[in-house]
Amino acid sequence: MKYVISLLTAVLLIASCHRDTQQEGSPVIALVVKTLNHPFFIDMEQGARKAAEAAGVRLVVQGAERELDVEKQMQIIENLIETKVNALCVTPSGSKEIVPAILKANKAGIPVIIVDTQVDQQTLHSAGGSVATFIGSDNLEGGKLAGQYIADRLQGRGYVAILEGIPGHETSDSRLKGFRSVIERFNAITIVGSQTANWERDQGYNVFQNMLQSHPRVQALFACNDLMALGAVEAIAAARKTGNIIVVGFDALADAKVAIKNNQMAASVIQYPSEMGRLAVEHAVTLLHGESIPAFIPVKIGLVTKESLLVEESQKK
């Protein structure tokens, strides 16, 4: 009985980090995301899967259980290189840490497409590595959109808090830099606290709960992703301050859109992960056909508010 349970557990663990679209005899493209437990990367997978089916290629999708698990992602990539996939599409969990895996792919002659999160260019170039392209949104610009929105809502005066992502992570750093570049132009806006919540909802709750106790006058919050923003929304509700604090997130997840409709959040910067997945697979196929692709393939970015959601709903009727 113990053997059966152990075997079942192993099967479930493999299934949780490995999804495979079967196209026997076709080229194999691997999409390695940060985690398969996040709606953003689930959307990315769906876009990639549709593109793979349309192109008639085999798609393997893998990811670690936790977005923070850089070592696990490295192991996944190395295993895929060993199995001789034809192309790798990767959303790096670590912008610098990913470089040794890229070098191994380069040595094996496997083209690498980077999606959503930039590789640290200095580290990559110093190591002599290369990638075929970067596909993603401009996180710096997204941070600026959030900053301008909050500054406008505060009319240039007030107290702001920030929930950061993983320290040293390119995605978080760019969003934070863009946000601060706008807010710092307003002398009457004070950033009362800026702390990491590591992209996670429960940490968003705990960290912002402490912020509210330390800075009860806070009027607005920018969270570098929606999961942290949604955790903060719960902390705000527990403090009976729902509707009194402007909360802006990043990613425009389905739960965030519901929170925006319910006036728990004010806005979220929207990216298009499904589009990123589609473009990644399509350009991987182009590379496998021996054709060149641009070094940067941008994906649009915008801001979701209650007003924009109402307009979107009316257009669907």
C-alpha positions as CSV (number, residue, x, y, z in Angstrom):
1,M,0.0,0.0,0.0
2,K,2.9,2.4,0.9
3,Y,4.5,1.6,-2.5
4,V,1.2,2.5,-4.3
5,I,0.9,5.8,-2.4
6,S,4.5,6.7,-3.1
7,L,4.1,5.9,-6.8
8,L,1.0,8.0,-7.0
9,T,2.7,10.9,-5.3
10,A,5.6,10.7,-7.7
11,V,3.2,10.7,-10.7
12,L,1.3,13.8,-9.3
13,L,4.6,15.6,-8.7
14,I,5.7,15.0,-12.3
15,A,2.4,16.1,-13.6
16,S,2.5,19.3,-11.6
17,C,5.7,20.5,-13.2
18,H,5.5,18.9,-16.7
19,R,2.8,19.3,-19.3
20,D,3.3,18.0,-22.8
21,T,1.3,18.6,-26.0
22,Q,1.9,15.4,-28.0
23,Q,2.9,15.8,-31.7
24,E,5.0,12.7,-32.3
25,G,7.8,13.0,-34.8
26,S,7.6,16.8,-34.8
27,P,10.2,19.3,-33.5
28,V,10.1,19.8,-29.7
29,I,9.8,23.3,-28.2
30,A,10.0,23.7,-24.5
31,L,8.4,26.5,-22.5
32,V,9.9,26.8,-19.0
33,V,8.0,29.2,-16.8
34,K,8.7,30.4,-13.3
35,T,5.8,28.3,-11.9
36,L,2.7,26.6,-13.1
37,N,0.8,27.7,-10.0
38,H,0.3,31.3,-11.1
39,P,-2.6,32.5,-13.4
40,F,-0.1,34.7,-15.4
41,F,1.9,31.7,-16.5
42,I,-1.1,29.5,-17.0
43,D,-2.3,32.1,-19.5
44,M,1.1,32.1,-21.1
45,E,1.0,28.4,-21.4
46,Q,-2.5,28.5,-23.1
47,G,-1.2,31.0,-25.7
48,A,1.9,28.8,-26.4
49,R,-0.2,25.7,-26.6
50,K,-2.6,27.2,-29.3
51,A,0.4,28.3,-31.3
52,A,2.1,24.9,-31.1
53,E,-1.1,23.1,-32.2
54,A,-1.4,25.5,-35.2
55,A,2.2,25.0,-36.2
56,G,2.1,21.2,-35.7
57,V,5.0,21.1,-33.2
58,R,5.3,19.3,-29.9
59,L,5.2,21.6,-26.9
60,V,6.6,20.7,-23.4
61,V,5.7,23.1,-20.6
62,Q,7.5,22.9,-17.3
63,G,7.9,25.0,-14.2
64,A,8.9,24.9,-10.5
65,E,6.3,24.8,-7.8
66,R,7.4,28.1,-6.4
67,E,8.4,31.2,-8.4
68,L,11.3,31.7,-6.1
69,D,12.9,28.3,-6.8
70,V,15.7,29.4,-9.1
71,E,17.6,26.1,-8.6
72,K,14.7,24.0,-9.6
73,Q,14.2,26.0,-12.8
74,M,17.9,25.5,-13.6
75,Q,17.5,21.7,-13.1
76,I,14.5,21.7,-15.4
77,I,16.4,23.5,-18.2
78,E,19.4,21.3,-17.9
79,N,17.2,18.2,-18.1
80,L,15.5,19.6,-21.2
81,I,18.9,20.2,-22.8
82,E,19.9,16.6,-22.1
83,T,16.7,15.4,-23.8
84,K,17.8,17.5,-26.9
85,V,14.7,19.7,-27.3
86,N,14.9,21.8,-30.5
87,A,14.2,25.2,-28.9
88,L,13.9,26.7,-25.4
89,C,11.5,29.5,-24.4
90,V,12.2,30.6,-20.8
91,T,10.8,33.1,-18.3
92,P,13.9,33.3,-16.0
93,S,13.3,33.1,-12.2
94,G,16.7,34.7,-11.8
95,S,18.0,37.3,-14.3
96,K,21.7,36.5,-13.5
97,E,21.3,32.9,-12.3
98,I,19.8,31.8,-15.6
99,V,23.1,32.5,-17.5
100,P,24.9,29.2,-16.9
101,A,21.8,27.3,-18.3
102,I,21.8,29.6,-21.4
103,L,25.5,28.8,-21.9
104,K,24.7,25.1,-21.9
105,A,21.9,25.6,-24.4
106,N,24.3,27.6,-26.6
107,K,26.9,24.8,-26.5
108,A,24.3,22.3,-27.4
109,G,23.1,24.4,-30.3
110,I,19.6,24.9,-28.9
111,P,18.2,28.4,-29.6
112,V,17.0,30.3,-26.5
113,I,14.1,32.7,-26.5
114,I,13.6,34.8,-23.3
115,V,10.1,35.7,-22.3
116,D,8.6,38.3,-19.9
117,T,11.7,38.7,-17.7
118,Q,15.0,40.1,-19.1
119,V,18.3,38.3,-18.7
120,D,21.0,40.5,-17.1
121,Q,22.8,41.6,-20.2
122,Q,26.1,42.4,-18.6
123,T,26.3,38.9,-17.0
124,L,25.3,37.2,-20.2
125,H,27.8,39.1,-22.4
126,S,30.6,38.7,-19.9
127,A,30.0,34.9,-20.0
128,G,30.0,34.9,-23.7
129,G,26.3,33.7,-24.0
130,S,23.6,34.7,-26.3
131,V,19.8,34.5,-26.7
132,A,17.8,34.7,-29.9
133,T,15.3,37.4,-28.7
134,F,13.4,38.8,-25.8
135,I,9.6,38.8,-25.9
136,G,7.9,40.9,-23.3
137,S,6.3,44.1,-22.0
138,D,8.2,47.2,-20.9
139,N,8.1,46.8,-17.1
140,L,9.7,50.2,-16.6
141,E,6.9,51.8,-18.6
142,G,4.3,49.8,-16.6
143,G,5.7,51.2,-13.3
144,K,5.5,54.7,-14.8
145,L,1.8,54.1,-15.7
146,A,1.1,53.0,-12.1
147,G,3.0,56.0,-10.7
148,Q,1.2,58.6,-12.8
149,Y,-2.1,57.1,-12.0
150,I,-1.5,57.2,-8.2
151,A,0.0,60.8,-8.5
152,D,-3.1,61.9,-10.4
153,R,-5.5,60.3,-7.9
154,L,-3.7,61.9,-5.0
155,Q,-3.6,65.2,-6.9
156,G,0.2,65.4,-6.3
157,R,0.0,65.2,-2.5
158,G,-0.1,62.3,0.0
159,Y,1.5,59.2,1.5
160,V,2.4,56.1,-0.6
161,A,3.6,52.6,0.2
162,I,5.2,50.0,-2.1
163,L,5.2,46.2,-2.0
164,E,8.3,45.1,-4.0
165,G,8.8,41.7,-5.7
166,I,12.0,39.6,-5.3
167,P,15.0,41.8,-4.6
168,G,17.4,42.0,-7.5
169,H,14.8,40.5,-9.9
170,E,14.8,42.4,-13.2
171,T,11.0,42.4,-13.4
172,S,10.5,43.8,-9.9
173,D,13.4,46.3,-10.2
174,S,12.1,47.7,-13.5
175,R,8.6,48.2,-12.2
176,L,9.9,49.8,-9.0
177,K,12.3,52.1,-10.9
178,G,9.5,53.2,-13.2
179,F,7.1,53.9,-10.4
180,R,9.7,55.8,-8.3
181,S,10.8,57.9,-11.3
182,V,7.3,59.4,-11.5
183,I,6.5,59.7,-7.8
184,E,9.8,61.4,-7.0
185,R,8.8,64.3,-9.3
186,F,6.1,65.2,-6.8
187,N,7.7,66.9,-3.7
188,A,4.4,66.6,-1.8
189,I,4.2,62.8,-2.2
190,T,6.0,60.8,0.4
191,I,6.9,57.1,0.1
192,V,6.5,56.0,3.7
193,G,7.5,52.4,3.2
194,S,8.9,50.1,0.5
195,Q,9.3,46.4,1.4
196,T,9.4,43.1,-0.4
197,A,6.6,40.6,-0.2
198,N,8.3,38.2,-2.7
199,W,5.4,38.2,-5.2
200,E,3.3,36.2,-2.8
201,R,-0.3,36.9,-1.6
202,D,0.2,35.8,2.0
203,Q,3.3,37.9,2.3
204,G,1.5,40.8,0.8
205,Y,-1.1,40.5,3.6
206,N,1.5,40.3,6.4
207,V,3.8,43.0,5.1
208,F,1.1,45.5,4.4
209,Q,-0.7,44.8,7.7
210,N,2.5,45.8,9.4
211,M,2.8,48.9,7.1
212,L,-0.7,50.0,8.1
213,Q,0.2,49.8,11.7
214,S,3.5,51.7,11.3
215,H,2.0,54.2,8.8
216,P,-1.7,54.6,9.5
217,R,-1.8,57.7,7.2
218,V,-0.9,55.8,4.0
219,Q,-3.3,56.8,1.2
220,A,-2.1,54.7,-1.7
221,L,-0.2,51.4,-2.4
222,F,1.6,50.2,-5.5
223,A,2.2,46.5,-5.4
224,C,4.6,45.1,-8.1
225,N,2.2,42.3,-8.8
226,D,-1.5,41.5,-8.3
227,L,-1.0,38.7,-5.8
228,M,0.7,41.0,-3.4
229,A,-1.9,43.6,-4.1
230,L,-4.7,41.1,-3.3
231,G,-3.0,40.2,0.0
232,A,-2.8,43.9,0.8
233,V,-6.6,44.2,0.0
234,E,-7.2,41.6,2.7
235,A,-5.1,43.5,5.2
236,I,-7.0,46.7,4.3
237,A,-10.3,45.0,4.9
238,A,-9.1,43.6,8.2
239,A,-8.2,47.2,9.2
240,R,-11.7,48.4,8.0
241,K,-10.1,50.7,5.5
242,T,-11.6,49.3,2.3
243,G,-12.2,52.1,-0.2
244,N,-9.9,54.5,1.7
245,I,-6.6,53.4,0.2
246,I,-5.8,53.5,-3.5
247,V,-4.4,50.1,-4.5
248,V,-2.7,49.6,-7.8
249,G,-1.3,46.2,-8.8
250,F,0.4,44.7,-11.9
251,D,-0.7,41.9,-14.2
252,A,-4.5,42.4,-14.3
253,L,-5.3,38.9,-13.1
254,A,-8.9,37.8,-13.0
255,D,-9.1,38.2,-9.2
256,A,-7.6,41.7,-9.5
257,K,-10.3,42.7,-12.0
258,V,-13.0,41.5,-9.6
259,A,-11.4,43.5,-6.9
260,I,-11.3,46.5,-9.1
261,K,-15.0,46.1,-9.9
262,N,-15.8,45.8,-6.2
263,N,-13.8,49.0,-5.4
264,Q,-11.2,47.1,-3.4
265,M,-8.5,47.9,-5.9
266,A,-8.3,51.0,-8.1
267,A,-6.2,49.7,-11.0
268,S,-3.8,47.2,-12.4
269,V,-1.2,47.4,-15.1
270,I,-2.1,44.8,-17.8
271,Q,0.2,42.6,-19.7
272,Y,-0.8,40.0,-22.2
273,P,0.9,36.7,-21.2
274,S,-1.1,34.6,-23.6
275,E,0.3,36.8,-26.4
276,M,3.8,36.3,-25.0
277,G,3.3,32.5,-25.1
278,R,2.0,32.6,-28.7
279,L,4.8,34.8,-29.9
280,A,7.4,32.7,-28.2
281,V,6.3,29.5,-29.9
282,E,5.8,31.1,-33.3
283,H,9.3,32.7,-33.3
284,A,10.8,29.4,-32.1
285,V,9.3,27.8,-35.1
286,T,10.7,30.5,-37.3
287,L,14.2,29.9,-35.9
288,L,13.8,26.1,-36.5
289,H,13.1,27.0,-40.2
290,G,16.5,28.7,-40.3
291,E,15.1,32.2,-40.5
292,S,16.2,35.2,-38.4
293,I,14.0,37.0,-35.9
294,P,14.2,40.5,-34.2
295,A,16.3,40.9,-31.1
296,F,13.4,42.4,-29.2
297,I,9.7,41.6,-29.7
298,P,7.5,44.0,-27.7
299,V,4.2,43.1,-26.2
300,K,1.7,45.9,-25.5
301,I,1.0,47.2,-21.9
302,G,-1.8,49.2,-20.4
303,L,-3.8,50.1,-17.3
304,V,-7.1,48.4,-16.2
305,T,-9.5,50.5,-14.2
306,K,-13.1,50.1,-13.2
307,E,-14.1,52.5,-16.1
308,S,-12.1,50.5,-18.7
309,L,-13.7,47.2,-17.4
310,L,-17.2,48.7,-17.8
311,V,-16.3,49.9,-21.3
312,E,-15.0,46.4,-22.1
313,E,-18.2,44.8,-20.8
314,S,-20.5,47.1,-22.8
315,Q,-18.6,46.3,-26.0
316,K,-19.2,42.6,-25.5
317,K,-23.0,43.1,-25.2
